[in-house]
Amino acid sequence: MRKLWCIFFIVAILVMDTYARTGRYRCMIRDEPSTTLTIGWEQITGNNPMVYYGTMDNGQDYNKYAHQAYPKRTVHAKGMHNHFARLTKLRPNTIYFFVIKDSEGVSKRFSFKTLPDEHESRLSIIGGGDSRNHKIARQNANKVVARCRPHFVLFAGDMTGGDSNREWQEWLDDWQLTIGEDGRMTAVVTARGNHERSDASIVDMFDVPHEMVYYGLTFARGLMRIYTLNSMQSSNSSQLAWLERDLKESQKIAWRMAQYHHPIRPHTRRKHEQEYMRIHWGKLFHLYGIQLALECDSHMSKITWPLRASNNSSEPGYDEGFVQDPTGTVFVGEGGWGAPLRDPDDGKSWTRAIGSFNQVKWFFVDLNKIEIRTIKTENASQVGQLWDDNRFYMPANIDLWKIDGADYITLYNQNPSRFVPKKPQILMEIAASSAQFLNNEVHLKWKSVYEVEKVKFKIQVSTNKIFWKTVGIVQGLGPSASKQQIYQYTDRTSKRGGKYYYRIAAIDRSGKEFVQEYMEVRTLGSESLETIKGSVHSGQLQVPLSIREPSKVIIELFDTKRNRVFVREFDAEAGYQNFPLNIRHLEAGHYLLEVSCNGELIKKSVKIDS
């Protein structure tokens, strides 16, 4: 028995050792939702992490993924080394699979799906906030996200109670419950609450696009624009000016929605009224048509009738600065993702329903209407699983709050004639690519889809997918009636044996690459570059050279984009010796070293650690 336990322990260690030392994964929307996504994680140990991703599920075989992305931003915060890779040029409404590889291994395989870019689309959104210190309730709400498979989540602040390192680490551990059993991750759009002690807490945990945590995102080509506002900065003039300017420019959007933390009129007596927000935000909400607002902070549930802010206390139906108006804003909330519940003891005449229970809101959005549901989250473990093709169904055992005897209320678009869809974003693609080694030549084939004017194709080759050499340029044929163009190219440059990678990059008229496609081909034998290592901390890289006779030596160092970052030229005596290079000014990463001496060109791969 003892022997079996030893074997089990050794196997467990070996299995764990194959995974990258990464964790606390999350993904966020900070830019165009149908073509970009940000992946965040904690880098526990290990160096040089990279996200490998593509539309084919290659499991943990990272080399087979078509695309790679280095972290665009790293920050030490809340006791974690947070990394954020911002993926761009993605295909709309498409499933992508990805892994994170570092110096210690490869992560589990995850997936995400980009948002649709058609205004005829229907969106499923879960919204809420206040997940502070009731761990079981928080975990239940997270499980509901995984079961209901929304397009994305709105989280309006107060993730933790004290904004401490330990609380954030536990919060992100629990957030892993939003990941589906198939590895699907759901993107989150976050706002700041009063329990986040500074804007930096949200910026450093979720890489939001504005350092003061207010920003707007447009979904499905103008179907909806969502404003994330900072109620901790409600009197900030720059936020108010930005909001009015952006709302003016967004009048052709079908739906305008806001999320923020503090409710303008909380529905519990334990919370203060937000009069400044009523006067200034409320005015803009009605003037420019915010139809729906998600509020939090009170730890309860509420839905109002459509409201308009009013300063006329004698106006019929006036109550605490609002009156009912069919062209007004429906306010929903107010938290309940895991914070201690409060009594709903401050209802108004225009309140449609209030209650006190753990809950999240669930929105179905199309051009003509928004269906608003409230999910009670206590029985999350019994809720059935939805998938991409049935995400608008009701899962088994879902517990919905009934309002006026119905499972949902419907908010109809009062001004559908205003809507003008944005021009479709038709992205050029390179597809159906292949590479074949024949008679010491590599024959490449590919086709372009929705090719644009004056495009060129750059063909590059590499032995390690880090250093690329351009071997040819092919002039594009331009748009076609069939929407496709077919190309081929033969690489006749000499090849040693081994595996070669090819990259075809489409280049626009300004010289910018905007589409890439990767292929690989194997020739006979094997080949790899010798790797030498250095570190920025040590400040030097030792280059070993064996020189047959006195000679002029030129040492050049290139980054992965073939930009020369270092050059040294000198006369050297014959013999074996190490040549030190000063690398303190360089960033950690991969480089290519080329040494010219004795009439030869020697290439080495260089890895520089921090």
C-alpha positions in Angstrom: 0.0 0.0 0.0 2.8 2.3 0.9 4.4 1.6 -2.5 1.2 2.5 -4.3 1.0 5.8 -2.4 4.6 6.6 -3.5 3.8 5.9 -7.1 0.6 8.0 -6.9 2.6 10.9 -5.4 5.3 10.7 -8.1 2.7 10.6 -10.9 0.9 13.6 -9.3 4.1 15.6 -9.2 4.9 14.8 -12.8 1.4 15.8 -13.9 1.6 19.1 -12.0 5.0 19.8 -13.5 3.6 19.8 -17.0 1.4 22.8 -16.3 2.5 26.4 -16.4 2.8 28.1 -13.1 -0.1 30.3 -13.9 -3.6 30.7 -12.3 -6.5 33.0 -11.4 -7.5 33.4 -15.0 -10.0 35.9 -16.2 -10.8 37.6 -19.5 -12.1 41.1 -20.1 -13.6 43.3 -22.9 -11.7 46.6 -23.1 -12.0 47.4 -26.8 -14.1 46.4 -29.8 -16.0 43.3 -28.5 -16.3 41.3 -31.6 -12.6 41.4 -32.7 -10.6 41.9 -29.4 -10.3 40.3 -26.0 -7.9 40.6 -23.0 -6.8 37.5 -21.2 -5.5 38.0 -17.6 -3.8 35.7 -15.2 -1.4 35.5 -12.3 2.1 34.4 -13.1 3.1 32.5 -10.0 6.5 31.3 -11.1 8.3 30.8 -14.4 9.3 33.3 -17.1 8.5 34.4 -20.6 4.8 33.5 -20.6 3.0 33.6 -24.0 -0.6 33.0 -25.0 -1.0 30.6 -27.9 -4.4 30.7 -29.5 -6.4 29.8 -32.6 -9.7 28.6 -33.9 -8.7 24.9 -33.9 -8.7 23.0 -30.6 -5.1 21.7 -30.2 -5.3 20.9 -26.6 -2.1 21.7 -24.8 0.0 21.3 -28.0 0.9 25.0 -28.1 3.0 24.8 -31.2 0.0 23.9 -33.3 -1.9 27.1 -32.4 -1.8 29.7 -35.2 -1.3 32.8 -33.2 0.8 34.0 -30.2 0.6 37.0 -27.9 3.0 38.3 -25.3 1.6 40.1 -22.2 0.9 43.7 -23.2 0.9 44.8 -19.5 2.2 43.3 -16.3 1.7 44.7 -12.8 2.4 43.6 -9.3 -0.8 44.2 -7.3 -2.7 42.6 -4.5 0.2 40.2 -3.8 0.1 38.8 -7.4 2.1 39.3 -10.6 -0.8 40.0 -13.0 -0.3 39.6 -16.7 -2.6 40.8 -19.5 -2.4 39.8 -23.1 -4.6 41.9 -25.4 -5.7 39.8 -28.4 -6.7 41.7 -31.5 -7.7 41.1 -35.1 -10.0 38.2 -34.0 -12.9 37.0 -36.0 -16.4 38.0 -34.8 -18.7 35.3 -33.3 -15.9 32.8 -33.3 -14.7 30.3 -30.7 -11.0 30.5 -29.9 -9.0 28.0 -27.9 -5.8 29.0 -26.0 -3.1 27.9 -23.6 -0.5 29.9 -21.7 3.0 28.6 -22.0 5.9 29.7 -19.8 9.4 28.4 -18.9 7.8 25.8 -16.6 5.1 24.3 -18.7 1.7 24.8 -20.4 -1.6 25.7 -18.8 -4.8 23.8 -19.2 -6.6 24.5 -22.5 -9.3 27.2 -22.3 -11.7 28.8 -24.8 -13.6 32.0 -25.4 -16.1 33.2 -28.0 -15.9 36.6 -29.6 -19.1 38.7 -29.6 -21.3 38.8 -32.8 -20.9 41.9 -35.0 -24.4 41.9 -36.6 -27.1 44.2 -35.2 -29.7 41.5 -35.8 -27.9 39.5 -33.2 -29.4 38.7 -29.8 -27.2 39.2 -26.7 -27.3 37.4 -23.3 -25.8 39.4 -20.4 -25.6 38.6 -16.7 -25.2 41.7 -14.5 -24.7 42.3 -10.8 -22.2 43.2 -8.1 -21.4 43.2 -4.4 -19.7 39.8 -3.9 -17.8 40.8 -0.8 -17.6 38.4 2.1 -20.3 35.7 1.8 -18.2 33.1 0.1 -20.9 30.5 -0.6 -23.3 33.1 -2.1 -20.5 34.4 -4.2 -19.6 31.0 -5.5 -23.2 30.2 -6.3 -23.5 33.3 -8.5 -20.3 32.4 -10.2 -21.7 28.9 -10.9 -24.8 30.5 -12.5 -22.5 32.3 -15.0 -20.9 29.0 -16.0 -24.3 27.3 -16.3 -26.2 30.1 -18.2 -23.3 30.8 -20.7 -24.0 34.6 -21.3 -22.1 36.5 -23.9 -20.5 38.5 -21.1 -20.9 39.7 -17.5 -21.4 43.2 -16.1 -19.9 43.5 -12.6 -20.7 46.9 -10.9 -18.2 46.9 -8.1 -17.5 45.8 -4.5 -15.8 42.6 -5.4 -14.2 42.4 -1.9 -14.9 43.8 1.5 -11.5 45.2 2.5 -9.6 45.4 -0.8 -6.9 43.3 0.7 -4.4 41.0 -1.0 -5.9 37.9 0.6 -9.5 38.9 -0.3 -8.6 39.5 -4.0 -6.8 36.3 -4.3 -9.8 34.4 -2.8 -12.1 36.3 -5.1 -10.2 35.3 -8.2 -10.0 31.7 -7.0 -13.8 31.8 -6.8 -14.1 33.4 -10.2 -12.7 30.2 -11.7 -16.1 28.8 -11.0 -17.4 30.9 -13.9 -15.3 28.8 -16.3 -17.4 26.1 -18.0 -16.7 22.4 -17.7 -15.4 22.5 -21.3 -13.0 25.3 -20.4 -15.1 28.2 -21.7 -14.4 31.5 -20.2 -16.9 34.4 -20.0 -15.6 38.0 -20.4 -16.3 40.5 -17.7 -16.8 44.3 -17.9 -16.1 45.9 -14.5 -16.9 49.0 -12.5 -15.5 50.4 -9.3 -17.4 50.2 -6.0 -16.9 52.0 -2.6 -15.1 48.9 -1.2 -12.4 49.3 -3.8 -10.1 51.8 -2.1 -8.9 53.2 -5.3 -9.4 53.1 -9.1 -6.1 51.2 -9.3 -7.8 48.1 -7.8 -10.0 47.7 -10.8 -7.3 48.8 -13.3 -4.7 46.4 -12.0 -7.1 43.4 -11.6 -9.0 43.8 -14.9 -6.9 46.0 -17.2 -9.9 48.3 -17.9 -9.3 50.9 -20.7 -9.4 54.1 -18.5 -7.4 54.8 -15.4 -10.3 56.5 -13.8 -12.6 53.5 -14.5 -15.2 55.1 -16.8 -15.5 54.0 -20.4 -18.0 52.9 -23.1 -18.3 49.8 -25.3 -20.5 49.3 -28.3 -21.8 45.8 -29.0 -23.1 44.1 -32.2 -22.6 47.0 -34.6 -24.7 49.5 -32.7 -27.2 47.2 -31.1 -26.1 48.4 -27.7 -23.6 50.7 -26.0 -22.8 50.1 -22.4 -21.4 52.9 -20.2 -19.4 51.9 -17.2 -19.4 54.9 -14.9 -17.5 55.6 -11.7 -19.9 56.6 -8.9 -17.0 57.2 -6.6 -16.1 60.0 -9.0 -19.6 61.2 -9.7 -18.7 64.9 -9.4 -15.7 64.5 -11.6 -16.1 67.1 -14.4 -14.1 65.1 -16.9 -16.3 62.0 -16.5 -19.5 64.1 -16.8 -18.1 66.0 -19.9 -17.1 62.7 -21.5 -20.5 61.1 -20.8 -22.4 63.9 -22.4 -20.2 64.1 -25.4 -20.3 60.3 -25.9 -24.1 60.2 -25.5 -24.5 62.9 -28.1 -22.4 60.9 -30.5 -24.3 57.6 -29.8 -27.9 58.6 -30.7 -28.0 56.2 -33.6 -27.3 53.2 -31.2 -30.4 51.1 -30.6 -29.9 50.7 -26.8 -27.9 52.7 -24.3 -27.2 51.2 -20.9 -25.2 52.2 -17.9 -23.6 50.3 -15.0 -22.2 51.9 -11.9 -22.1 51.1 -8.2 -24.1 53.6 -6.0 -27.8 53.6 -6.7 -29.2 57.1 -7.3 -32.1 56.3 -5.0 -31.3 53.2 -2.9 -34.1 51.0 -1.7 -32.8 50.5 1.8 -32.8 53.2 4.5 -29.2 52.2 5.4 -27.9 53.9 2.3 -27.6 57.5 1.4 -29.4 59.2 -1.5 -27.1 60.3 -4.3 -28.5 63.7 -5.1 -25.6 64.9 -7.2 -26.0 61.9 -9.4 -29.7 62.5 -9.7 -29.2 66.1 -10.8 -26.4 65.6 -13.2 -26.5 62.0 -14.4 -30.3 61.8 -14.3 -30.6 64.8 -16.6 -28.2 63.2 -19.2 -29.9 59.8 -18.8 -33.2 61.2 -20.0 -31.9 63.8 -22.4 -29.9 61.3 -24.4 -31.9 58.2 -23.8 -30.2 55.8 -21.3 -32.9 53.1 -21.3 -31.5 50.8 -18.7 -29.2 51.3 -15.6 -27.7 48.6 -13.5 -27.0 49.8 -9.9 -25.6 47.9 -6.8 -24.4 48.7 -3.3 -27.6 48.0 -1.3 -27.4 44.2 -1.3 -31.0 43.5 -2.3 -33.1 43.3 -5.5 -35.2 46.0 -7.2 -36.7 46.9 -10.5 -38.4 50.3 -11.2 -40.8 51.5 -13.8 -39.2 53.8 -16.5 -38.2 57.0 -14.8 -37.3 60.6 -15.6 -35.5 62.9 -13.2 -37.6 65.9 -12.2 -37.2 69.0 -10.2 -40.9 69.8 -10.1 -42.2 68.5 -6.8 -45.8 69.3 -7.9 -45.6 67.1 -11.0 -48.0 64.2 -10.8 -46.3 61.1 -9.5 -43.3 62.9 -8.2 -41.4 61.0 -5.6 -37.9 61.7 -4.4 -36.9 63.6 -7.6 -38.3 61.1 -10.2 -41.5 60.6 -12.1 -42.7 57.7 -14.2 -42.2 58.3 -17.9 -42.4 55.6 -20.7 -39.4 57.2 -22.4 -37.3 57.2 -19.2 -34.8 54.8 -17.6 -35.5 51.5 -15.9 -33.3 51.1 -12.9 -32.4 47.6 -11.7 -30.2 46.3 -9.0 -29.0 46.5 -6.2 -26.2 44.0 -5.7 -26.5 40.6 -4.1 -23.6 38.6 -5.6 -22.4 37.6 -2.1 -22.5 40.6 0.2 -24.7 40.5 3.4 -28.3 41.1 2.5 -30.2 44.2 3.7 -33.9 45.0 4.3 -35.7 46.5 1.2 -37.4 49.1 3.5 -37.3 52.2 1.3 -39.6 51.5 -1.7 -40.9 54.4 -3.8 -44.2 55.0 -5.6 -42.5 54.2 -8.9 -40.8 51.0 -7.6 -42.1 48.0 -9.6 -40.7 45.2 -7.3 -38.3 44.9 -4.4 -36.9 41.9 -2.4 -34.0 40.7 -0.4 -32.1 37.6 -1.6 -28.9 36.7 -3.4 -29.4 37.4 -7.1 -28.1 38.4 -10.4 -29.9 40.1 -13.3 -30.1 38.3 -16.7 -30.8 40.4 -19.9 -31.8 39.2 -23.3 -31.2 42.1 -25.8 -32.4 42.4 -29.4 -33.3 45.4 -31.6 -36.9 45.8 -30.4 -36.8 44.7 -26.7 -34.8 43.8 -23.6 -36.1 40.9 -21.5 -35.1 41.4 -17.8 -34.9 38.4 -15.5 -33.7 38.0 -11.9 -32.0 34.8 -11.0 -32.1 33.6 -7.4 -28.7 32.0 -7.0 -29.1 29.7 -3.9 -29.7 26.5 -6.0 -26.9 27.2 -8.5 -25.5 23.6 -8.3 -28.9 22.2 -9.4 -29.2 24.6 -12.5 -28.9 22.8 -15.8 -26.2 23.6 -18.3 -26.7 25.8 -21.4 -24.4 25.9 -24.4 -23.8 28.4 -27.3 -26.7 27.0 -29.4 -29.4 27.2 -26.6 -28.2 30.1 -24.4 -31.6 31.8 -24.7 -33.5 28.8 -23.3 -34.3 28.4 -19.6 -32.0 25.9 -18.0 -33.5 23.1 -15.8 -34.2 24.2 -12.2 -33.5 27.9 -12.7 -35.1 29.9 -9.9 -36.5 33.1 -11.3 -38.0 36.0 -9.3 -41.6 36.4 -10.4 -42.8 40.0 -11.0 -46.5 40.6 -11.5 -46.8 36.8 -11.9 -44.3 36.6 -14.7 -40.7 35.3 -14.9 -39.5 38.4 -16.7 -40.4 41.9 -17.7 -40.0 43.4 -21.2 -38.5 46.8 -21.9 -39.5 47.9 -25.4 -37.4 50.3 -27.6 -39.4 53.5 -27.7 -37.4 55.0 -30.5 -36.5 52.2 -33.0 -36.5 54.6 -35.9 -33.4 56.4 -34.5 -31.3 53.3 -34.9 -28.8 53.3 -37.8 -26.5 50.3 -37.9 -22.8 50.9 -38.3 -21.2 49.8 -41.5 -20.4 46.1 -41.3 -16.8 45.3 -40.3 -15.8 42.8 -43.0 -12.4 41.5 -42.1 -10.1 40.1 -44.7 -9.0 36.6 -44.0 -6.2 34.2 -45.2 -7.6 30.7 -45.4 -7.1 27.2 -46.9 -3.4 27.5 -46.6 -1.0 24.6 -47.2 2.7 23.9 -47.4 4.4 21.0 -49.2 8.0 20.0 -49.5 8.9 18.6 -52.9 12.1 18.4 -54.8 14.0 20.5 -52.3 11.4 23.3 -52.6 8.5 24.4 -50.4 5.3 25.0 -52.3 2.8 27.3 -50.5 -0.9 27.8 -51.4 -3.5 30.0 -49.8 -6.5 32.0 -50.6 -7.7 35.4 -49.5 -11.3 36.1 -48.5 -12.8 39.7 -48.7 -9.4 41.0 -50.0 -9.0 44.7 -50.0 -7.4 47.1 -52.4 -3.6 47.3 -52.8 -2.7 44.6 -50.5 0.6 42.6 -50.6 1.5 39.3 -49.0 4.8 38.9 -47.2 6.1 35.3 -47.0 8.4 34.6 -44.1 10.1 31.4 -42.8 11.4 30.4 -39.4 12.8 27.4 -37.6 11.5 28.4 -34.2 8.5 30.8 -34.7 10.5 33.5 -33.0 13.0 34.7 -35.7 11.4 35.2 -39.1 13.2 35.7 -42.5 11.3 37.2 -45.4 11.7 35.1 -48.5 9.2 36.7 -50.9 6.5 39.3 -51.6 3.4 38.6 -53.6 1.3 41.4 -55.0 -2.4 41.0 -54.2 -5.0 40.7 -57.0 -7.6 43.0 -55.2 -11.3 42.5 -54.6 -13.2 39.9 -56.6 -16.8 39.1 -57.4 -16.4 35.7 -55.8 -14.9 37.4 -52.7 -11.9 35.0 -52.9 -8.5 35.1 -54.6 -6.2 32.1 -54.9 -2.4 32.3 -54.5 0.7 30.1 -54.6 4.4 30.7 -54.0 7.5 28.5 -54.2 10.3 29.0 -51.8 13.5 27.8 -53.5 15.9 29.0 -50.8 18.2 26.2 -49.5 16.9 24.2 -46.5 18.6 22.0 -44.0 16.6 19.2 -42.6 14.0 19.8 -39.9 10.7 21.6 -39.3 10.1 25.0 -40.9 7.3 27.4 -40.1 5.9 29.8 -42.7 4.0 32.9 -42.0 1.9 34.8 -44.7 1.2 38.3 -43.6 -1.1 40.7 -45.5 0.2 44.2 -45.7 -1.9 47.3 -46.4 -0.9 50.3 -48.5 0.8 51.9 -45.5 3.0 48.9 -44.9 1.1 47.7 -41.8 0.5 44.0 -41.3 -3.2 43.3 -40.5 -3.8 39.5 -41.2 -1.5 36.6 -40.6 -1.6 32.9 -41.4 0.8 30.2 -40.2 1.8 26.9 -41.7 4.5 24.3 -41.0 6.4 21.8 -43.2 9.0 19.2 -42.4 12.1 18.5 -44.5 14.6 15.7 -44.0 16.9 15.5 -41.0 16.8 18.0 -38.2 18.1 21.5 -37.4 18.0 23.9 -34.5 19.9 27.0 -33.3 22.2 26.8 -30.3 20.8 28.9 -27.5 22.9 31.0 -25.2 21.4 32.7 -22.1 21.9 35.9 -20.2 20.0 38.1 -17.8 19.3 41.8 -17.6 20.1 41.6 -13.9 23.7 40.4 -14.5 24.1 42.9 -17.3 26.3 40.8 -19.6 25.9 38.1 -22.2 28.9 35.9 -22.8 29.3 35.0 -26.5 31.7 32.0 -27.0 33.6 32.0 -30.3 36.3 29.8 -31.8 38.4 31.9 -34.2 40.7 30.0 -36.6 42.9 33.0 -37.4 43.1 36.7 -36.6 40.0 38.2 -38.1 37.5 41.2 -38.0 34.5 40.2 -36.0 31.0 41.7 -36.2 28.4 40.8 -33.6 24.8 41.8 -34.2 21.8 41.2 -32.0 18.2 41.4 -33.4 14.8 41.3 -31.7 11.9 39.1 -32.9 10.9 41.8 -35.4 14.4 41.8 -37.0 15.2 45.2 -35.5 18.9 45.5 -34.7 19.3 46.3 -31.0 23.1 45.9 -30.6 26.2 45.9 -32.9 29.9 45.5 -32.0 32.8 45.4 -34.5 36.4 44.6 -33.5 39.6 42.8 -34.4 40.1 39.4 -32.6 43.1 37.1 -32.2 42.9 33.4 -33.1 41.7 31.0 -30.4 38.6 30.1 -28.3 37.4 33.0 -26.2 34.2 34.6 -24.7 33.1 38.0 -25.8 31.0 39.9 -23.2 28.0 42.0 -24.5 26.4 44.7 -22.4 22.6 43.9 -22.3 21.4 46.0 -19.4 19.4 48.2 -21.7 17.5 45.3 -23.2 14.2 43.8 -22.2 13.8 40.2 -21.2 12.8 37.9 -24.2 14.1 36.1 -27.2 16.8 37.5 -29.6 18.8 36.4 -32.7 22.6 36.7 -32.6 24.5 36.8 -35.8 28.4 36.7 -35.8 30.5 37.4 -38.9 34.1 36.1 -38.7 36.5 34.1 -40.8 34.2 34.6 -43.8 31.3 32.8 -42.1 28.0 33.8 -40.6 27.2 32.1 -37.3 23.6 32.3 -35.9 22.6 31.6 -32.3 19.4 32.0 -30.4 19.6 34.2 -27.4 17.3 34.1 -24.4 17.5 37.0 -21.9 15.8 36.6 -18.5 15.0 39.4 -16.2 
